[in-house]
Amino acid sequence: MHRPDEQWWVYILRCADGSLYTGICTDLERRLHEHNHSAKGARYTRARRPVALVYQEPQTSRSMASQREAAIKKLRREQKLALFS
């Protein structure tokens, strides 16, 4: 269970095949490790390892993180790249 005051993150990973993956979490280091080394990583990233963290953005709640994640996922690839280039 997450505390109401816990920091949430929206993040973008660059996969080994050059594709981008967007997600949310409360612990970026743990989540990056899961994406690269664990069965807990997303199915999409498990097939495209290794992945690298290329963008992170803090959010104040899970709700805000989920909304921002959805907005980022709607962006075109060029717009996503502009976030972190």
Order of alpha helices (4+ residues) and beta strands (2+ residues): beta-beta-alpha-alpha-beta-alpha-alpha
